[in-house]
Amino acid sequence: YGFDMAATREVARQRHDPARLGDLMGAILACQLLLSGLVAGAAYLALQLVPIFEEQPLLLGAALVFAIVQGVCLSWYFTGTEQIPLMAAIDLPTKLVSLIAIFVLVDGPGDGWCVLAVYAGAASLATGIGFAIVLRHIRPKWPGLARVRETFKMGFSLFLMQISNLINTAGSVFLLSFLASPQQVAYFAAPDKLARPLAWLTEPINRVLLPRISHLLVHRSDQAYAMARITLLLLSVVGLGLSILVMLLAPLLIGLVFGAG
């Protein structure tokens, strides 16, 4: 819903005030509980209306659990308090365990649900560890209706931004599947899958600098603006460099990764 960015910004501004952090955490958890209910309702409707989900209810169930657990993770808190190494120390081992589990448990196309179940289990473990650490330092405060409404409003603009970004990235292949043959979709999707991860290489820079700039905006605005200018220049240079690199290496990379055909 955009809390991964909106809440990160708020934590960075208030990170030395445990009471305000507890108020923020309680409000976000209440919003996420409501959103999880909406998602579960949508999944139930999909189970009733979409034939493939009736045939494979485990696939939908595992996806639902994975989505909800991912949604309530506390990455916004760790990023906002600039404890990203701690977040990585929690996240990386659980992802490695899930990778091993997939190789061990998945035996064929019928085990697709098992992949999502493993992801859900790993995400649940990482989220549980995160909550155990955070709850030692702050206590969530249950919010009133006005606070919940205010928190939804806080994340709304970033929610719209992320939805538009998803339509442009993951949604483009989905939309194309309604307009073109499977072969044409595959010709588009293959290089798209190659280019997207390269574009995501700049994402850690954004994640690290968002809390730092948000914190400086409150305490040293001149430094915040200077850092923002440097960041914009850096990301522009890196993005342009990666674009040129992909264009030059495209013939080699496509054949190497996806085969001569």
Buried (B, 14 or more C-beta within 10 A) or exposed (E): BBBBBBBBBBBBBBBEEEEBBBBBBBBBBBBBEEBBEEBBEEBEEBBEEEEEBEEBEBBBBBBBBBBBBBBBBBBBBBBBBBBBEEBEEBBEBBBEBBEEBBEEEBEEEEBBBBBBBBBBBBBBBBBBBBBEBBEEEBBBBEBEEEBBEEBBEBBEEBBEEBEEEEEEEEEBBEEBBEEEEEEEBEEBBEBBEBBEEBEEEBEEEEBBBBBBBBBBBEEEEEBBEEBBEEBEEEBEEEBEEBEEEBEEEEEEBBEEEBEEE
